[in-house]
Amino acid sequence: MNTQQTNTAHSLYALYETLPNEVQQAFLEELLQKKHQELEDLAFALACKQAKGENQFLNEQETQAFIQSLSQ
């Protein structure tokens, strides 16, 4: 993400923070309804990036358990 995109994202979040709690809640509900999969994918990607940065990798047994859990 370039600097302009980062600044725009920050500005939008700052605007969100100024909204009343009820409006924030309604916005988040609509965002989840309309962008659920993208949010889930992003959360997963960010968790992977964080784990990689902390050198937290799964061992073989954990890897197999994770793969099996995906097919259930």
Secondary structure in CASP SS format (residue, H / E / C, confidence):
PFRMAT SS
TARGET T0000
AUTHOR 0000-0000-0000
METHOD secondary structure of the structure
MODEL  1
M C 1.00
N C 1.00
T H 1.00
Q H 1.00
Q H 1.00
T H 1.00
N H 1.00
T H 1.00
A H 1.00
H H 1.00
S H 1.00
L H 1.00
Y H 1.00
A H 1.00
L H 1.00
Y H 1.00
E H 1.00
T H 1.00
L C 1.00
P C 1.00
N H 1.00
E H 1.00
V H 1.00
Q H 1.00
Q H 1.00
A H 1.00
F H 1.00
L H 1.00
E H 1.00
E H 1.00
L H 1.00
L H 1.00
Q H 1.00
K H 1.00
K H 1.00
H H 1.00
Q H 1.00
E H 1.00
L H 1.00
E H 1.00
D H 1.00
L H 1.00
A H 1.00
F H 1.00
A H 1.00
L H 1.00
A H 1.00
C H 1.00
K H 1.00
Q H 1.00
A H 1.00
K H 1.00
G H 1.00
E C 1.00
N C 1.00
Q C 1.00
F C 1.00
L C 1.00
N C 1.00
E H 1.00
Q H 1.00
E H 1.00
T H 1.00
Q H 1.00
A H 1.00
F H 1.00
I H 1.00
Q H 1.00
S H 1.00
L H 1.00
S C 1.00
Q C 1.00
END
